[in-house]
Amino acid sequence: MARQPFSTTPSTSDRRGYDDLMATLRAGSVNPTRRDMLRWSAIASGAIATASFGVTSAAAVGGGGSAPLLRRYQEDEIETDAEIIVPFDPFGQDVTLDPHRTTNSGAFWVMFPNVWGGLLRYTETGQVEPDLAETFTVSDDGTVYTFQIRSDASYANGNQVIAEHFVSSWRRALDPSITSPMAAFMQHVEGYADFVAGESEDIGFEAIDDATVEITLSQPVNYFLSYLASFVWSVVDPSVIEAEGENNFVLADAGTGPWRFTEYDATTQFVMVPNTNHYRGNSPSIAKITWPIVSGPTAASSALTLYTDDDAISADVPLSLLEQVQGDETLAAELVQVAPSGTVRSIAMDFNQAPFDDVRVRRAIAQGIDRDQWANEIYGGTYAPTTSFSPPVVSDTSTYEAPEGLEFDLDAAQQSLEDADFAGGEGLPEIVYFQSADDTPEEIEAATALLAMINENLGIEITHDTSRTAEQIFDLQIDNGGRQFDIITWQTVTETPQLLSFACRPDSNYMSGWFNWNEDLEETGDFDAGAAAEEFATLTSDADVEQDEATRDDLYRQAEELLLQNAVYVPLGTWTQMYVQKPWLQGTRQGAWTGRLPVVFDQDVVVLQR
């Protein structure tokens, strides 16, 4: 998903209001009203953006707040039957509109909730709020979640949503013959492994009655609600699938969101119109949303062209387009940046490939990079420098405060290299950074500048190979059992610091076979990377199931300190995401979770008379 910005955090009273509402909701003793939900969303939304070198506040452009727009605009100010165009970049993934068959790509996370719904949904900052769930309770041991479904929950075709539909939808997502690419977000359900392996029909889903659905986990995990809000948990009308077939139902009103798909071409565009059966109603203004598919290296420039031609309502502004946008008076006035960031860009190095099997070399890299220069000169202010791994938005969506890592310290970096017997970079084996040939020229130039900085500061020469596609680089990774040197970006997927477990734990699918931090590693100098990996695994495993927030945060913080001190990842900066949006589109809510795309085109989003 597609972030130095000033940010506003909820006041103490607002935070208390959010906590009280959450506690009440989890106790299952309240039926939240629409006003409650709007207030909750406003409290939970955290920070949006600010002005910087002429960049407009996201609150100003996006409408801000959650007061119903019809109270803020006269009827004759709003354009009715408006049609808007929203460029959609799938980032190289096939465009499939089936929520149980779509891959884990950021754009789908934000687009899908317009049409598909589940028990919970995300706010624009990645917190969780109710969707089709009215109330829920959690068992004392944290393994059984019982949800009451809204009585007014229905599909776009008017059919009522009942509990059994959730069960059939979830079983469909985990069908062993065609398991969802997003199935990992269901992995904590009791019986998951045997079910997806086709070895058992038993799975921890049960419809208690038409209005009550129960999910049983194999063990308690404190981030389960965040996973439950992902689109793989969407409910789909089983009668429509039966009537239309597995591949045709997406255009047949089987979803519960405020919009319905009416047209779809996998290579050109798809179209939405209002779902008049949605429980919260519809935009009083927008009658049609067309999503043209823009893809490949030219996706961002294609979207910006649609925007400047007054066809599209918004467009992302990556580094490659920032100078063009800032140089145009109109575009500069409409430029928005999102804060706090939900992403972090880091260097990662393979413990199994020399010289990065020596922690001292890794630490030299970490302490030999001037992050201020990287963020502000190389990346033109589109990143904010950081030494922490957990993205800043986690401090808004939870009580966690990330520790600082290894700062720029050239003397210490050079001493680390000398201690590893590579003084001044002499004697190092060949190091190669394979960067995709499909990256933009600006991204390749920025990587070249970073490698030059490392060489200038430390004498470490890194060959920069841009001749291969992403697929070819992945094949090389398989051959080598890992990636020797890489620069990657992580997006947080939960309210908590669970990204530490998801991306960094030795048994993670994104560590084993990639960068290979594990308990079998040998000591180098004063550093025992194997013991640190083992301790990290224990700390994060305990943190993932810990129900007390303060204890959980302390466990995660200890784990992140180990990660940073062993330079498992070397954080560089957090992305300052930017986009342009037409000022006549009002009421949208964007944040660290959504980026440019609004969290949903709901009843508060309108087009003003143009």
Sequence and secondary structure as in RCSB ss.txt:
>XXXX:A:sequence
MARQPFSTTPSTSDRRGYDDLMATLRAGSVNPTRRDMLRWSAIASGAIATASFGVTSAAAVGGGGSAPLLRRYQE
DEIETDAEIIVPFDPFGQDVTLDPHRTTNSGAFWVMFPNVWGGLLRYTETGQVEPDLAETFTVSDDGTVYTFQIR
SDASYANGNQVIAEHFVSSWRRALDPSITSPMAAFMQHVEGYADFVAGESEDIGFEAIDDATVEITLSQPVNYFL
SYLASFVWSVVDPSVIEAEGENNFVLADAGTGPWRFTEYDATTQFVMVPNTNHYRGNSPSIAKITWPIVSGPTAA
SSALTLYTDDDAISADVPLSLLEQVQGDETLAAELVQVAPSGTVRSIAMDFNQAPFDDVRVRRAIAQGIDRDQWA
NEIYGGTYAPTTSFSPPVVSDTSTYEAPEGLEFDLDAAQQSLEDADFAGGEGLPEIVYFQSADDTPEEIEAATAL
LAMINENLGIEITHDTSRTAEQIFDLQIDNGGRQFDIITWQTVTETPQLLSFACRPDSNYMSGWFNWNEDLEETG
DFDAGAAAEEFATLTSDADVEQDEATRDDLYRQAEELLLQNAVYVPLGTWTQMYVQKPWLQGTRQGAWTGRLPVV
FDQDVVVLQR
>XXXX:A:secstr
           HHHHHHHHHHHHHHHHT     HHHHHHHHHHHT      STT B HHHHH  S S GGGTS G
GGB SSEEEE  B  TTS     TTT  S HHHHHHGGGT B SEEE TTS EEESSEEEEEE TTS EEEEEE 
TT B TTS B  HHHHHHHHHHHT TTS  TTGGGGTTBTTHHHHHTTS S  SEEEEETTEEEEEBSS  TTHH
HHHTSGGG B  HHHHHHH TTTGGGTT   SSEEEEEEETTTEEEEEE TT TT   SSEEEEEEEB  STTHH
HHHHHHHHTT  SEEE  HHHHHHHHTSHHHHHTEEE  S SEEEEEEE TTSTTTTSHHHHHHHHHT  HHHII
IIISTTSEEE S SS TTHHHHSS          HHHHHHHHHHTT GGGTT    EEE  TTS HHHHHHHHHH
HHHHHHHH    EEE  S HHHHHHHHHHHTS SEEEEEEE  SSSSTHIIIIISTTSTTTTTTT   TT  EET
TEEHHHHHHHHHHHHHHHHH  SHHHHHHHHHHHHHHHHHTTSEEEEEEE  EEEE TTEES    TTTTTS S 
  TT EEB  
